[in-house]
Amino acid sequence: MFSQKAMADFFKIPYPLLSGARDITVVHKVLKAYDVFNEKRLDARRSYFIIDKEGIVRYKHIPPTPTEKDLVPTETLLNEVKKVNQAR
């Protein structure tokens, strides 16, 4: 939750992020819907989603492991956001 808040502050994201939701059952429902719920740990598997203003998932990546070698570089994510913004 702390890293998401830091990211939101840095990028001036003006809306709440899922990790900040107060109702854990809502969070778990969303994680299950996106197929990233880790039943064993009751949290999310690391994943990346870019959703446009219409609510359509434009980019999705769920790494096979949470290790550094499988993380998506920030530059890649920013380029994907640019693509979504240019498509509008």
C-alpha positions in Angstrom: 0.0 0.0 0.0 2.8 2.4 0.8 4.5 2.0 -2.6 1.2 2.6 -4.4 0.6 5.8 -2.4 4.2 7.0 -3.2 3.6 6.2 -6.9 0.2 8.0 -6.9 1.8 11.0 -5.2 4.7 11.1 -7.6 2.6 10.8 -10.7 -0.2 13.0 -9.2 -2.8 10.3 -9.8 -6.1 12.0 -8.7 -8.1 8.9 -7.9 -7.9 6.1 -5.3 -6.0 3.0 -6.1 -7.4 -0.5 -5.3 -4.8 -1.1 -2.6 -6.3 1.7 -0.6 -9.8 0.3 -0.5 -11.3 0.0 2.9 -13.5 -3.0 2.3 -11.2 -6.1 1.9 -14.0 -8.2 0.4 -14.3 -5.7 -2.4 -10.6 -5.9 -3.0 -10.7 -9.7 -3.1 -13.6 -9.7 -5.6 -11.7 -7.4 -7.9 -8.5 -9.4 -7.6 -10.5 -12.6 -8.5 -12.1 -10.9 -11.4 -8.7 -9.9 -12.8 -7.4 -13.4 -12.1 -4.6 -12.2 -9.8 -5.8 -13.2 -6.4 -3.4 -15.3 -4.4 -5.7 -17.5 -2.3 -2.8 -18.8 -0.1 -1.6 -15.3 0.9 -4.9 -13.5 0.5 -3.3 -10.8 -1.6 -2.6 -10.0 -5.2 0.0 -11.6 -7.5 2.1 -8.9 -9.0 0.5 -7.7 -12.1 0.2 -4.8 -14.5 -3.0 -3.4 -16.0 -3.6 -0.2 -17.9 -7.2 0.6 -18.2 -8.5 3.4 -20.4 -11.1 6.1 -19.4 -13.9 3.9 -20.7 -12.9 1.1 -18.4 -11.4 -1.2 -21.1 -8.2 -3.1 -20.2 -5.6 -2.0 -22.8 -2.6 -3.6 -21.3 -2.3 -6.6 -19.1 0.8 -8.5 -17.9 0.9 -11.1 -15.1 4.5 -12.2 -14.7 5.1 -15.9 -14.0 7.1 -15.0 -10.8 7.4 -11.8 -8.6 11.2 -11.9 -9.1 13.1 -8.9 -10.4 13.8 -10.7 -13.7 10.0 -10.8 -14.5 9.2 -7.2 -13.5 8.1 -4.8 -16.3 10.4 -1.8 -16.6 8.8 1.6 -15.8 9.8 2.8 -19.3 7.8 0.0 -20.9 4.7 0.8 -18.8 5.0 4.5 -19.6 5.2 3.7 -23.3 2.1 1.5 -23.0 0.3 4.4 -21.3 1.4 6.7 -24.2 0.0 4.2 -26.7 -3.4 4.2 -24.9 -3.5 8.0 -24.8 -2.6 8.3 -28.5 -5.3 5.9 -29.5 -8.0 8.2 -28.1 
